[in-house]
Each structure stands twice: as structure tokens, then as C-alpha cells.
Amino acid sequence: MEETILVVNSGSSSVKLALFDKHHRKKASALAEKLNRKDAIAHIDGNSEPIELPEGANHQQALQVLIETFTQQKRLQGPPLAIGHRVVHGGETFREAALIDTDTIAAIEKVSDLAPLHNPVNLVGIAAMQALFPSVPQVAVFDTAFHQTLPEKAYRYALPKRCYENWGVRRYGFHGTSHYFMVQEAARLFGKAVEKTSIISAHLGNGCSITAIQDGKSVDTSMGLTPLEGLVMGTRSGDVDPGLFDYLSGQGVCASDVHAMLNNESGLLGLSGHTNDMRTLCELAEQGDKPSRLAIDVFCFRLARYIGAMTASLTHLDAVVFTGGIGENSAEVRRETIKHLSLLGLTIDPELNQQHGKQSGNRVSHADSRFPILTIPTNEELVIAQEASRLASL
Ligand code: AMP
């Protein structure tokens, strides 16, 4: 019987599962999406043949169907050894992953106001797995935990201190699991200890964030109280003037509509008016579509400004690292971003960049570049599986 570790990643309208063997080799994956909608659907291993879900299936129902399917297909033979859950917000309570018990659940519930679209569904995933596998150790791996090392000057906003003391308003940072993986991988590639490795890590997917990591520790990051702050993203605006809320309320747009606009209708989608998909935007821009070109330009310029800003938090730098769907795959975004940074001495090698560093040990920078520039495929699921094993003492 194959022993497995299960990874559960519940998003606002989707849930992803990954099965690893005990040596952390991935064996299977599943995705259920459009949950709580009539057309809820699931797929195993990216197969085009869908798995039937009950109409309007919720997270709990979808998880049950996916586990049954894994069991029927004999990918899951008996309970897993451990289950790792991605949990978006751990507030200031969790500096690292935690074994799930009643105290952990209470602490995740306590900070749910800070991630209302995510923490409640993360808790649903935990409850569903506890019901199916009551005796299996479960572990929560937090997107925020890696950033709990930020110094106060980096995490405090210049607001009255009651905002922080009474309501926990501070920069928390997200994508921590991915940024953590980046510094582990960079250290491995350079043959250095993680504690001596310093990078600027740009995670560019549908959500985007950038982190300064000094000697293995997060010291500055672009996402803040929520995952809305910082870089331009697929549908999120990133930084805007907070005066926008008052100005738009004067134009008759209420705060909840501004919030929805900033989260769902902005970023690449808002600027281009077409799509949040960077690949499509690059194709449209190539054909001469001006709004698509503008969306790419704003995206790359904001990113370049943030790379520059992150150097203020570091005393040395081993590499600038790109990851996520855009960071790993878009030679154009890397090239256009680095073009703005010649004063820092960063230069791209056009050929290595075009191959995404695949034949050069991940390097896309020119030999003359003051600092190496790398692309590293992220693997958050692997980190969650490793953390689940570690805390379950496997
Ligand atoms: P993620 O959220 O990490 O899956 O990343 C999604 C983003 O990656 C979308 O904007 C995709 O268009 C983008 N992406 C994936 N492949 C490519 C590619 N070859 N070129 C440009 N963007 C890409």
C-alpha cells in the first residue's frame, strides 16, 4: 500500500488537491472549480474528462467527491500519513506552520476578518478532512508566516497607532510559501547556506508580490494588510492613492463598490479592457493593441520600481528571482522590467531569457549583470507536503 501525504488548497471558489508519496514526489492532483455555482466542475490530473460534482457543489462536497475518486482510482489506499492545508492568513499568531488542534482552529477563525474570502473556506477544508480522516495529523501552512520576520519599520503603516493596536492594521505579506521556496532553491543553486542567501523574489502570477529576503529571512514585502497592496496584478490594482475612496464616494461610488473594483476589475484587466491573461496581452500588444501594451508597460514599470525599492532593505544581494506563471514564462515581462534597472547594473541576456534560463542553471542575466537574475519554478504544494511531514514527525 502506497503511503501518501495529501495537500489541500482551498481558494474562494475552488479547491486543489495534491498527493505526494512519502519522499515528496508528486503522484496526483485534482482541481474543483466554480464551486457554489450551477456549473461547478472537477478534473483529475488536468484530464479533459471532467468528474461530476453535485449541482452547485460547495467546498465540502467537492472534497468528498475528489477523495472518493482518488480512492476508487487506488491513488489513495487508506488514510494519508499527514494532511497539509494552505491557510492564507495566520495574523501575528503563526510564525511558522502549525499542527492543527482546537487552539489552531480558534486562532485561524480569529483572523478571518483579515481574509474573509479565504480563511473561512480554509477552515471548511480542514473540517472536511477531519471528518473523513479523524486520526490523521493535519498541518496548517500559512501564506503570512514567512513574513513574520519583517522588522517593525517595514510592517507598520504611518497611521495612528490605535489602528495597529486595536485592529491589527499592519503589513502582513502573502505568497510566503512561494518566497520561502525561492530562497531555498536559490541557496541550493548557489551552493550556499539558506541563512547566508539574500534575494529579491518576484512572484508574478494572477496575484503578484515581491519580497526582499536577507540571510534567508523576509525583511520587506509588497503585499500588506490584504493581498491588494503593491504590484499590478491580474485583476487587482496594487498600490493606489487611498484618497481614491473619498474622491469616488463623492462621485457616487460606495466603498464596497470601490473595493470590488480594486480587487476584480483592475490590474491588467482594468488597464487593457480585455483580459487578465498576460500571454494574451503580449499577443495583442504584438498585433498593435495599445491598451494591451499600456497594461504590460504599467505592470513592468511598477515591478521595476519595487525591485529598486527592495534594495533599500538589503545589505547584500545574491540574485533577483522571477517565479509564478508570468515570472517563469514571460521573457517579455522580464526584459521590459529589467530595462528600467540599468542604474542598478542589472542586464538581461536575450538568448538565455528567451529560453527561460532552462539551459543555463536558471540564469537569464547577462554575464556583465551586477547581480544574477534567475527564473525558478515555484512549488508551494511541495513546501506544504514537506511541512506536513515535518510537523507530523514522519
Ligand atoms: P499563475 O497564477 O501563477 O498560474 O499565473 C497565471 C499568469 O501566468 C497568467 O497571467 C498567464 O497568462 C501567465 N502566463 C502563463 N504562461 C505564460 C506565458 N508563456 N507567457 C506569458 N504569460 C504566461
Residues whose N, C-alpha, C, O or C-beta is under 5 A from the ligand:
A	BS01	AMP	L204 G205 N206 G207 N276 D277 M278 R279 G324 G325 I326 N329 S330
